[in-house]
Amino acid sequence: SGFFDGDVPIQDVDIRGADGARLCGRLPTVDGAQVHGYVVPRYEFDERLRVRAVAAGADDLSGREFLATELHPAHRVVSLRDRHGVHTVHADLLVGADGAYSRVRRALGVPMTGIRASGIAMRAYAKTDLFDVGGGIGPRLMIEFGREMVPGYGWIFPTGRRVVNIGVGVAIRDLRARGLDLRELFDRYVKLNEDRGITLGEHFDRRAHQLPQIGDMPRLAHPRAVLLGDAGSMINPVSGEGIYYGIAAAVRLVEALPDPVGGPGLDSRLRRFEHEFRRTYRWHIASTRVAH
């Protein structure tokens, strides 16, 4: 079955800017094909990845806590802990894809992203049928850069199941410099939509998380180890998006690896992967920093 079976495709976007500027329309076509996307809660998205990885032959070590790693000539020793005690794994390659607060990144001696290159976001879910097929608004991504939200931004993304993801994001340095409260910014965005007639149901599962931005991407390639996704500070500073960069980097990494993975030349392949990733996205990274 397909990865997005049962999900509702989204082709429309509604972007609001300062002084009432508004852009509504379809996502662009690429190579003659209409682009569409899906909104999937992360706990579902990650579980789908886990199930497919296990089906492809991966060993499932879920529930074990990463403690440390040591480099040996022919492998990396990774220490993990569960309720039965501490266990070790001998790995050809350690991939740190463990999020913005990456323990793998710290274990490799890489400093965490500084405040000047970090954002913070708060999101929640809310029940509504406005954004479902046949609803008053229908399936569309709503992104808010209006003056009421400056210096932050807001979004409403429908899951197609009578539930939307609603949230706000802002650079941490702006949050502190202006004495803003993230919860107040979230409530402001909710009120802004209510004034437009977009009233959502009660919010649930509200959480905040850090956004390490791609403009301060650290060294990714290390001896028998590599950082990807949020652990490698792959967040767009304008939109707060990170999933694209993480997936794109993972695909490029797999294409760069030797066969077998632990064979000769692994570290040079990792360095080449990082060089090509940075080269491919250097102008994009620069332009997002300027736009931000």
ABEGO torsion letter per residue (X at the ends): XBAABGBBBBABBBBBBBGGBBBBEBBBBBGGBBBBBBBBBAAAAAAAAAAAAAAAGBBBABGBBBABBBBBAABBBBBBBBAAEBBBBBBABBBBAAEAABAAAAAAGBBBBBAAABBBBBBBBBBBAAABBGBAAEBBBBBBABAAAOABBBBBBBAGAGBBBBBBBBBAAAAAAAGBBAAAAAAAAAAAAAAAGBBBBBBBGBBBBBBBBAAABBBABBBGBBBBEAAAGBBBAAAGBAAAAAAAAAAAAAAABBOBAABBGAAAAAAAAAAAAAAAAAAAAAAAAAAX
